[in-house]
Structures are given as C-alpha cells and as structure tokens.
Amino acid sequence: MDLPTDPPVIVFPPVYGDSPFRRVEIRHRPVGRAYRLADVIEFARRAGLEDLDPLDPEQVGWRRGGPDVWA
C-alpha cells in the first residue's frame, strides 16, 4: 500500500507583520520567504520545477490559505 506523500513544494501559513510572507520548502528543504505568488514560482523554477502549476495540489501544498492569501 502506498502512503500519501507531500507535494514537492510546501507553502506555509502567512507570517504577519510589516511585510507579511510565507515560508517555502521544496523537497523538504527551506528555500526562502515568499511575499507573493511570483516568488513561489521563482523558487520552484530555480529548483528545476519549470512548469509549476500553483493550483495543482500534487505540486504545491498550501498550508492555511491558498495562493491568494498573503496578508
């Protein structure tokens, strides 16, 4: 039986403050802070995930809010 696996990109809940951001991990490694969706896509591109679909739950796991939640 196959166990469920996390998608390669995980975007964590917003951290609120003067410049709200979301921590991003790719393949269980921290890659930085995203301040908008474009940052997530750029992190993925740099990691070799050229055709990332941020709405595909098999590619991106959004924690406590989707790609429209930043602040």
MMTF fields as JSON, N, C-alpha, C and O atoms, coordinates in Angstrom:
{
  "mmtfVersion": "1.0.0",
  "mmtfProducer": "UNKNOWN",
  "numBonds": 283,
  "numAtoms": 284,
  "numGroups": 71,
  "numChains": 1,
  "numModels": 1,
  "chainsPerModel": [1],
  "groupsPerChain": [71],
  "chainIdList": ["A"],
  "bondAtomList": [4, 2, 8, 6, 12, 10, 16, 14, 20, 18, 24, 22, 28, 26, 32, 30, 36, 34, 40, 38, 44, 42, 48, 46, 52, 50, 56, 54, 60, 58, 64, 62, 68, 66, 72, 70, 76, 74, 80, 78, 84, 82, 88, 86, 92, 90, 96, 94, 100, 98, 104, 102, 108, 106, 112, 110, 116, 114, 120, 118, 124, 122, 128, 126, 132, 130, 136, 134, 140, 138, 144, 142, 148, 146, 152, 150, 156, 154, 160, 158, 164, 162, 168, 166, 172, 170, 176, 174, 180, 178, 184, 182, 188, 186, 192, 190, 196, 194, 200, 198, 204, 202, 208, 206, 212, 210, 216, 214, 220, 218, 224, 222, 228, 226, 232, 230, 236, 234, 240, 238, 244, 242, 248, 246, 252, 250, 256, 254, 260, 258, 264, 262, 268, 266, 272, 270, 276, 274, 280, 278],
  "bondOrderList": [1, 1, 1, 1, 1, 1, 1, 1, 1, 1, 1, 1, 1, 1, 1, 1, 1, 1, 1, 1, 1, 1, 1, 1, 1, 1, 1, 1, 1, 1, 1, 1, 1, 1, 1, 1, 1, 1, 1, 1, 1, 1, 1, 1, 1, 1, 1, 1, 1, 1, 1, 1, 1, 1, 1, 1, 1, 1, 1, 1, 1, 1, 1, 1, 1, 1, 1, 1, 1, 1],
  "groupList": [{"groupName": "MET", "atomNameList": ["N", "CA", "C", "O"], "elementList": ["N", "C", "C", "O"], "formalChargeList": [0, 0, 0, 0], "bondAtomList": [1, 0, 2, 1, 3, 2], "bondOrderList": [1, 1, 2], "singleLetterCode": "M", "chemCompType": "L-PEPTIDE LINKING"}, {"groupName": "ASP", "atomNameList": ["N", "CA", "C", "O"], "elementList": ["N", "C", "C", "O"], "formalChargeList": [0, 0, 0, 0], "bondAtomList": [1, 0, 2, 1, 3, 2], "bondOrderList": [1, 1, 2], "singleLetterCode": "D", "chemCompType": "L-PEPTIDE LINKING"}, {"groupName": "LEU", "atomNameList": ["N", "CA", "C", "O"], "elementList": ["N", "C", "C", "O"], "formalChargeList": [0, 0, 0, 0], "bondAtomList": [1, 0, 2, 1, 3, 2], "bondOrderList": [1, 1, 2], "singleLetterCode": "L", "chemCompType": "L-PEPTIDE LINKING"}, {"groupName": "PRO", "atomNameList": ["N", "CA", "C", "O"], "elementList": ["N", "C", "C", "O"], "formalChargeList": [0, 0, 0, 0], "bondAtomList": [1, 0, 2, 1, 3, 2], "bondOrderList": [1, 1, 2], "singleLetterCode": "P", "chemCompType": "L-PEPTIDE LINKING"}, {"groupName": "THR", "atomNameList": ["N", "CA", "C", "O"], "elementList": ["N", "C", "C", "O"], "formalChargeList": [0, 0, 0, 0], "bondAtomList": [1, 0, 2, 1, 3, 2], "bondOrderList": [1, 1, 2], "singleLetterCode": "T", "chemCompType": "L-PEPTIDE LINKING"}, {"groupName": "VAL", "atomNameList": ["N", "CA", "C", "O"], "elementList": ["N", "C", "C", "O"], "formalChargeList": [0, 0, 0, 0], "bondAtomList": [1, 0, 2, 1, 3, 2], "bondOrderList": [1, 1, 2], "singleLetterCode": "V", "chemCompType": "L-PEPTIDE LINKING"}, {"groupName": "ILE", "atomNameList": ["N", "CA", "C", "O"], "elementList": ["N", "C", "C", "O"], "formalChargeList": [0, 0, 0, 0], "bondAtomList": [1, 0, 2, 1, 3, 2], "bondOrderList": [1, 1, 2], "singleLetterCode": "I", "chemCompType": "L-PEPTIDE LINKING"}, {"groupName": "PHE", "atomNameList": ["N", "CA", "C", "O"], "elementList": ["N", "C", "C", "O"], "formalChargeList": [0, 0, 0, 0], "bondAtomList": [1, 0, 2, 1, 3, 2], "bondOrderList": [1, 1, 2], "singleLetterCode": "F", "chemCompType": "L-PEPTIDE LINKING"}, {"groupName": "TYR", "atomNameList": ["N", "CA", "C", "O"], "elementList": ["N", "C", "C", "O"], "formalChargeList": [0, 0, 0, 0], "bondAtomList": [1, 0, 2, 1, 3, 2], "bondOrderList": [1, 1, 2], "singleLetterCode": "Y", "chemCompType": "L-PEPTIDE LINKING"}, {"groupName": "GLY", "atomNameList": ["N", "CA", "C", "O"], "elementList": ["N", "C", "C", "O"], "formalChargeList": [0, 0, 0, 0], "bondAtomList": [1, 0, 2, 1, 3, 2], "bondOrderList": [1, 1, 2], "singleLetterCode": "G", "chemCompType": "PEPTIDE LINKING"}, {"groupName": "SER", "atomNameList": ["N", "CA", "C", "O"], "elementList": ["N", "C", "C", "O"], "formalChargeList": [0, 0, 0, 0], "bondAtomList": [1, 0, 2, 1, 3, 2], "bondOrderList": [1, 1, 2], "singleLetterCode": "S", "chemCompType": "L-PEPTIDE LINKING"}, {"groupName": "ARG", "atomNameList": ["N", "CA", "C", "O"], "elementList": ["N", "C", "C", "O"], "formalChargeList": [0, 0, 0, 0], "bondAtomList": [1, 0, 2, 1, 3, 2], "bondOrderList": [1, 1, 2], "singleLetterCode": "R", "chemCompType": "L-PEPTIDE LINKING"}, {"groupName": "GLU", "atomNameList": ["N", "CA", "C", "O"], "elementList": ["N", "C", "C", "O"], "formalChargeList": [0, 0, 0, 0], "bondAtomList": [1, 0, 2, 1, 3, 2], "bondOrderList": [1, 1, 2], "singleLetterCode": "E", "chemCompType": "L-PEPTIDE LINKING"}, {"groupName": "HIS", "atomNameList": ["N", "CA", "C", "O"], "elementList": ["N", "C", "C", "O"], "formalChargeList": [0, 0, 0, 0], "bondAtomList": [1, 0, 2, 1, 3, 2], "bondOrderList": [1, 1, 2], "singleLetterCode": "H", "chemCompType": "L-PEPTIDE LINKING"}, {"groupName": "ALA", "atomNameList": ["N", "CA", "C", "O"], "elementList": ["N", "C", "C", "O"], "formalChargeList": [0, 0, 0, 0], "bondAtomList": [1, 0, 2, 1, 3, 2], "bondOrderList": [1, 1, 2], "singleLetterCode": "A", "chemCompType": "L-PEPTIDE LINKING"}, {"groupName": "GLN", "atomNameList": ["N", "CA", "C", "O"], "elementList": ["N", "C", "C", "O"], "formalChargeList": [0, 0, 0, 0], "bondAtomList": [1, 0, 2, 1, 3, 2], "bondOrderList": [1, 1, 2], "singleLetterCode": "Q", "chemCompType": "L-PEPTIDE LINKING"}, {"groupName": "TRP", "atomNameList": ["N", "CA", "C", "O"], "elementList": ["N", "C", "C", "O"], "formalChargeList": [0, 0, 0, 0], "bondAtomList": [1, 0, 2, 1, 3, 2], "bondOrderList": [1, 1, 2], "singleLetterCode": "W", "chemCompType": "L-PEPTIDE LINKING"}],
  "groupTypeList": [0, 1, 2, 3, 4, 1, 3, 3, 5, 6, 5, 7, 3, 3, 5, 8, 9, 1, 10, 3, 7, 11, 11, 5, 12, 6, 11, 13, 11, 3, 5, 9, 11, 14, 8, 11, 2, 14, 1, 5, 6, 12, 7, 14, 11, 11, 14, 9, 2, 12, 1, 2, 1, 3, 2, 1, 3, 12, 15, 5, 9, 16, 11, 11, 9, 9, 3, 1, 5, 16, 14],
  "groupIdList": [1, 2, 3, 4, 5, 6, 7, 8, 9, 10, 11, 12, 13, 14, 15, 16, 17, 18, 19, 20, 21, 22, 23, 24, 25, 26, 27, 28, 29, 30, 31, 32, 33, 34, 35, 36, 37, 38, 39, 40, 41, 42, 43, 44, 45, 46, 47, 48, 49, 50, 51, 52, 53, 54, 55, 56, 57, 58, 59, 60, 61, 62, 63, 64, 65, 66, 67, 68, 69, 70, 71],
  "secStructList": [7, 7, 7, 7, 7, 7, 7, 1, 3, 3, 3, 3, 3, 3, 3, 7, 1, 1, 1, 7, 3, 3, 3, 3, 3, 3, 6, 6, 3, 3, 3, 3, 3, 3, 1, 1, 2, 2, 2, 2, 2, 2, 2, 2, 2, 2, 6, 6, 7, 6, 6, 7, 7, 6, 6, 7, 6, 6, 6, 3, 3, 3, 1, 1, 1, 7, 6, 6, 7, 7, 7],
  "xCoordList": [0.839, 0.0, 0.886, 1.8, 0.61, 1.374, 0.88, -0.324, 1.828, 1.483, 1.369, 2.086, 0.478, 0.396, 1.699, 2.336, 2.08, 3.308, 2.973, 1.98, 3.812, 3.651, 4.023, 4.861, 3.403, 3.847, 5.259, 5.701, 5.96, 7.345, 7.474, 8.489, 6.459, 6.508, 5.48, 4.306, 5.957, 5.068, 5.176, 6.268, 4.015, 3.955, 3.238, 2.062, 3.961, 3.464, 2.565, 2.531, 1.837, 0.915, 1.621, 2.82, 0.859, 1.448, 2.028, 1.499, 3.126, 3.719, 3.418, 3.899, 2.613, 2.137, 3.114, 3.832, 3.133, 3.995, 3.988, 3.069, 5.014, 5.103, 5.163, 4.576, 5.859, 5.948, 5.57, 6.449, 4.277, 3.861, 4.517, 4.73, 4.826, 5.456, 5.007, 4.371, 5.356, 5.104, 6.394, 7.039, 6.77, 7.958, 7.671, 6.549, 8.7, 8.545, 9.61, 10.783, 9.178, 10.104, 9.906, 8.787, 10.996, 10.936, 11.687, 12.864, 10.972, 11.504, 12.086, 13.186, 11.32, 11.642, 12.855, 13.444, 13.229, 14.34, 13.844, 13.202, 14.136, 13.729, 14.418, 15.62, 13.643, 14.229, 14.061, 14.689, 13.221, 13.11, 11.737, 10.859, 11.578, 10.324, 9.68, 10.319, 8.426, 7.675, 6.777, 6.069, 6.819, 5.986, 4.793, 3.882, 4.813, 3.73, 3.88, 4.905, 2.873, 2.861, 4.052, 4.617, 4.431, 5.558, 6.834, 7.66, 7.009, 8.188, 8.18, 9.218, 7.009, 6.896, 7.268, 8.01, 6.751, 7.037, 8.527, 9.1, 9.151, 10.591, 11.42, 12.382, 11.067, 11.787, 11.691, 12.679, 10.509, 10.314, 11.151, 11.77, 11.175, 11.971, 13.438, 14.104, 13.938, 15.348, 15.65, 16.783, 14.626, 14.797, 14.567, 14.603, 14.334, 14.152, 12.711, 12.452, 11.773, 10.347, 9.799, 9.057, 10.166, 9.869, 8.38, 7.951, 7.599, 6.185, 5.266, 4.249, 5.618, 4.835, 3.432, 3.27, 2.43, 1.051, 0.701, 0.462, 0.664, 0.447, -0.935, -1.164, -1.843, -3.178, -3.313, -4.357, -2.27, -2.3, -1.842, -0.675, -2.743, -2.369, -1.31, -0.718, -1.064, 0.012, 1.376, 2.41, 1.375, 2.617, 2.903, 4.055, 1.85, 2.026, 1.042, -0.162, 1.583, 0.751, 0.66, 1.641, -0.505, -0.735, -1.255, -2.25, -0.598, -0.991, -1.705, -1.152, -2.921, -3.764, -3.901, -3.489, -4.468, -4.732, -4.028, -2.896, -4.696, -4.15, -3.309, -2.83, -3.132, -2.228, -2.711, -1.98, -3.928, -4.426, -4.321, -4.754, -3.757, -3.649, -2.202, -1.326, -1.976, -0.616, -0.601, 0.436, -1.715, -1.761, -3.106, -3.355],
  "yCoordList": [-1.184, 0.0, 1.251, 1.369, 2.178, 3.415, 4.401, 4.587, 5.03, 6.066, 7.398, 7.635, 8.277, 9.599, 10.362, 10.261, 11.111, 11.9, 13.375, 13.742, 14.204, 15.644, 16.019, 15.363, 17.073, 17.584, 18.153, 18.424, 18.334, 18.821, 20.232, 20.558, 21.07, 22.447, 22.592, 22.259, 23.099, 23.384, 24.874, 25.414, 25.521, 26.936, 27.022, 26.677, 27.484, 27.511, 28.726, 29.651, 28.723, 29.828, 31.181, 31.263, 32.232, 33.576, 33.917, 33.531, 34.649, 35.259, 36.749, 37.415, 37.249, 38.622, 39.607, 39.278, 40.815, 41.884, 42.993, 43.092, 43.826, 44.93, 44.429, 45.04, 43.337, 42.708, 41.237, 40.388, 40.924, 39.529, 38.627, 39.029, 37.411, 36.454, 35.057, 34.831, 34.118, 32.703, 31.944, 32.131, 31.087, 30.253, 29.205, 28.711, 28.873, 27.899, 26.825, 27.114, 25.578, 24.44, 23.73, 23.616, 23.263, 22.426, 21.149, 21.16, 20.052, 18.723, 18.696, 18.193, 19.247, 19.252, 20.097, 19.918, 21.013, 21.933, 23.368, 23.754, 24.168, 25.579, 26.294, 26.136, 27.084, 27.823, 29.327, 30.089, 29.764, 31.197, 31.649, 30.853, 32.97, 33.626, 34.144, 34.818, 33.822, 34.328, 35.462, 35.339, 36.56, 37.711, 37.801, 38.603, 36.968, 36.894, 35.596, 34.922, 35.254, 34.012, 33.921, 32.842, 35.024, 35.021, 34.512, 33.883, 34.768, 34.281, 32.759, 32.12, 32.176, 30.718, 30.104, 29.124, 30.683, 30.182, 30.298, 29.398, 31.377, 31.56, 30.56, 29.999, 30.33, 29.316, 27.955, 27.226, 27.621, 26.334, 26.265, 25.238, 27.346, 27.378, 27.134, 26.363, 27.786, 27.614, 26.187, 25.717, 25.505, 24.115, 23.107, 21.898, 23.606, 22.712, 22.334, 21.461, 22.972, 22.702, 23.787, 24.666, 23.718, 24.769, 25.001, 26.146, 23.948, 24.066, 23.941, 23.251, 24.599, 24.509, 25.076, 26.182, 24.31, 24.791, 25.016, 24.046, 26.258, 26.519, 26.099, 26.063, 25.787, 25.348, 23.831, 23.315, 23.114, 21.654, 21.134, 21.299, 20.504, 20.03, 18.926, 18.639, 18.315, 17.326, 17.994, 17.356, 19.283, 20.029, 20.985, 21.157, 21.608, 22.608, 22.338, 22.201, 22.264, 22.127, 23.468, 23.948, 24.069, 25.348, 25.083, 24.379, 25.634, 25.457, 26.714, 27.813, 26.544, 27.636, 28.802, 29.925, 28.516, 29.545, 29.227, 28.744, 29.495, 29.197, 30.317, 31.18, 30.297, 31.257, 32.708, 33.616, 32.929, 34.3, 34.859, 35.985, 34.098, 34.536, 34.911, 34.052, 36.2, 36.696, 37.625, 37.782, 38.234, 39.153, 39.044, 39.732],
  "zCoordList": [0.0, 0.0, 0.0, 0.816, -0.917, -0.987, 0.059, 0.238, 0.748, 1.711, 0.991, 0.019, 1.453, 0.818, 1.019, 2.068, 0.021, 0.112, -0.043, -0.671, 0.536, 0.368, -1.055, -1.675, -1.578, -2.879, -2.73, -1.614, -3.835, -3.738, -3.166, -2.549, -3.365, -2.867, -1.741, -1.902, -0.593, 0.536, 0.85, 1.022, 0.92, 1.271, 2.618, 2.734, 3.621, 4.995, 5.242, 4.429, 6.367, 6.656, 6.701, 6.965, 6.439, 6.477, 7.845, 8.887, 7.801, 8.991, 8.848, 7.931, 9.776, 9.655, 10.274, 11.219, 9.734, 10.212, 9.184, 8.37, 9.22, 8.262, 6.822, 5.929, 6.593, 5.268, 5.409, 5.561, 5.361, 5.526, 4.477, 3.333, 4.893, 3.973, 4.336, 5.365, 3.46, 3.717, 3.462, 2.43, 4.403, 4.224, 3.158, 3.041, 2.382, 1.309, 1.447, 1.683, 1.297, 1.245, -0.088, -0.588, -0.643, -1.835, -1.521, -1.159, -1.672, -1.353, 0.065, 0.295, 0.999, 2.438, 2.797, 3.863, 1.918, 2.22, 2.151, 1.174, 3.179, 3.136, 1.976, 1.764, 1.225, 0.11, 0.248, -0.487, 1.181, 1.386, 1.8, 2.13, 1.77, 2.119, 0.842, 0.034, 0.678, -0.47, 0.006, 1.005, -0.726, -0.415, -1.359, -1.155, -2.392, -3.37, -4.155, -4.06, -4.918, -5.687, -6.639, -6.819, -7.239, -8.175, -7.51, -8.172, -6.227, -5.504, -5.42, -5.593, -5.156, -5.082, -6.435, -6.497, -7.499, -8.844, -9.157, -9.773, -8.747, -8.988, -8.184, -8.709, -6.932, -6.139, -6.825, -6.911, -7.307, -7.984, -9.257, -9.538, -10.026, -11.262, -10.958, -11.65, -9.927, -9.554, -9.101, -9.209, -8.595, -8.138, -9.269, -9.044, -10.472, -11.611, -11.89, -12.719, -11.214, -11.438, -12.36, -11.924, -13.622, -14.602, -14.837, -14.977, -14.882, -15.252, -14.041, -14.099, -12.963, -11.737, -11.949, -12.463, -11.549, -11.521, -10.056, -9.336, -9.593, -8.172, -7.672, -6.463, -8.568, -8.165, -8.121, -7.723, -8.527, -8.536, -7.178, -6.821, -6.408, -5.068, -5.081, -4.04, -6.212, -6.3, -6.459, -6.265, -6.814, -6.986, -5.828, -5.43, -5.289, -4.231, -3.097, -3.315, -1.885, -0.691, 0.006, 0.574, -0.035, 0.629, 2.033, 2.204, 3.03, 4.422, 4.919, 4.867, 5.395, 5.916, 4.95, 5.238, 3.834, 2.826, 1.527, 1.522, 0.438, -0.88, -1.434, -0.697, -2.75, -3.39, -3.347, -3.744, -2.871, -2.771, -1.351, -1.105, -0.414, 0.986, 1.296, 1.397, 1.442, 1.751, 2.95, 3.595, 3.257, 4.406, 5.085, 6.075]
}
